[in-house]
């Protein structure tokens, strides 16, 4: 699994050292990268560091490359599945002032004496930190790509969201022209769950429509003999059936599916189960599986055997929850692929799925189920 460390990690780190507007040391970014690398298996996977406007101003990418050995860098347009800045609630005045000093938009202004007095008398209880929205031009994009390559970035990615078709076309055209290594397109319904609920669920272009446009644009570039970067799609994916459909819908250009909320939910469920085990209060609906980590988590036995007892005991229950969830996805995907007689992801194609309505067929370019195998059926009937 490739793991993306999202934006604002550097800027939000109270212990980050920033000198002359440039980050020179961090606690949080270092911790996250080390955690991943310490548990990386046989060199597979990758840690990807993302950056938004504030991160770019702080030279977070350059720091990650030069000081932490990060190879994969992700540029970000907008906020993934939504086209606004990210927001965080801040309940501490000093932290709000620190973020204001680092260049974030903090509302209301935490340096205003009247605002400070109002906060201290509890007229309001929290500040809002907002990230800036970006304005993309080819010139600035090209300059940033060149600067990151000069800084030592080995792989360059771009993430964009459920925006207008022109912005999607711009994203894949720029990724093609400047030969990026991955383009991620995040449809409406995506996101980690930190933004307003209506925002994530209602704004932007839904997955089937957006990813169908993406396939159309990728096909256009391919037919015109232009470089098509590997594509990843996101947008509220939860289970293996959705992953199968996404890879088939985007074949042969889509290589990966990005996920956020579902893995976070799996980790949180694992963490909650771990807490109930420690407190000897395992709920009845969990108790039927057992009372210990080894009994409840189906992957525990193989992990204990692989890592050894001492190392296994260090694994948090949240990590076990996430790992078990991923194993479920992998096994489910293998079963679906076996049913389609496709034994490697590279063999998935658009005719592995069918549209159940004429409208879905028209939107996606996937054959309507009644038209599937039409020429083959006529041949068979005429034996």
NORZITA-V99047 format. One record per pair of residues at least 12 apart in sequence whose ideal C-beta (glycine too) atoms are under 6 Angstrom apart, sorted by the first residue. I is the first residue (numbers start at 1). J is the second residue. D is the distance in whole Angstrom. If there is no record, write none. Layout:
[[I:J:D] [I:J:D]]
//
This chain:
[[1:45:5] [2:45:6] [2:46:5] [2:48:6] [3:36:6] [3:47:6] [4:48:4] [4:50:6] [5:32:5] [5:49:5] [6:50:5] [7:50:5] [7:51:6] [7:52:4] [7:55:6] [9:28:5] [9:29:5] [10:23:5] [10:26:6] [10:29:6] [10:55:6] [10:58:6] [10:60:4] [11:54:5] [11:102:5] [13:26:5] [13:27:6] [13:28:4] [15:27:4] [22:59:4] [23:58:5] [23:60:6] [23:63:5] [33:47:6] [33:68:5] [46:72:5] [48:72:4] [48:74:5] [49:64:4] [49:70:5] [50:74:4] [50:76:5] [52:76:5] [52:131:5] [53:132:5] [53:134:6] [54:103:6] [54:104:6] [54:131:6] [57:103:6] [61:73:5] [62:151:5] [65:151:5] [65:152:5] [65:153:6] [71:154:4] [71:155:6] [72:155:5] [73:148:6] [73:153:4] [73:156:6] [74:157:4] [74:159:6] [75:158:5] [76:159:5] [77:134:6] [77:136:6] [77:160:4] [78:161:5] [80:161:5] [80:186:4] [81:161:5] [81:162:5] [81:186:4] [81:188:6] [81:190:3] [81:191:5] [82:199:5] [82:203:5] [83:163:5] [85:130:5] [85:131:4] [85:132:6] [85:133:5] [86:131:5] [87:128:6] [87:130:5] [88:129:5] [89:126:5] [90:127:4] [90:129:6] [91:126:5] [93:119:6] [96:110:4] [96:127:4] [97:110:5] [99:129:5] [104:129:5] [105:130:4] [106:127:5] [106:129:5] [107:128:5] [110:127:6] [141:174:6] [145:178:5] [155:181:4] [156:180:5] [156:181:6] [157:182:4] [158:175:5] [158:180:5] [158:183:5] [159:184:4] [160:185:6] [161:186:5] [162:187:5] [162:188:4] [162:204:3] [162:205:4] [162:210:6] [165:213:6] [168:213:6] [169:217:6] [172:217:5] [175:229:5] [176:221:6] [176:226:5] [176:227:5] [179:227:6] [180:229:5] [182:230:5] [182:232:6] [183:229:5] [183:231:5] [184:232:4] [184:258:6] [185:214:5] [185:233:6] [186:234:4] [187:207:4] [187:210:4] [187:235:3] [188:204:4] [188:205:6] [188:206:5] [189:235:5] [189:236:4] [190:234:5] [190:235:4] [190:236:6] [192:260:4] [193:261:5] [207:235:4] [208:364:6] [211:233:5] [211:249:6] [211:250:6] [212:363:6] [212:364:5] [215:250:6] [218:253:4] [228:253:6] [230:255:5] [231:253:5] [231:254:5] [232:256:4] [232:258:5] [233:246:5] [233:250:6] [233:254:6] [233:257:6] [234:258:4] [237:257:5] [237:259:5] [238:262:4] [240:329:5] [240:332:3] [240:333:4] [243:257:5] [243:333:6] [244:336:5] [245:353:6] [247:348:5] [248:348:5] [248:350:6] [248:352:4] [248:353:5] [251:348:5] [251:349:5] [251:350:5] [263:322:6] [266:321:5] [266:322:5] [266:325:4] [267:318:4] [267:321:5] [267:322:4] [269:321:5] [270:317:5] [270:318:5] [270:320:5] [270:321:2] [271:317:6] [271:318:4] [273:317:6] [274:317:2] [297:320:5] [297:324:5] [299:323:6] [299:324:5] [299:327:5] [340:352:5] [353:366:6] [354:367:6] [354:369:4] [354:372:5] [355:368:5] [356:369:6]]
//
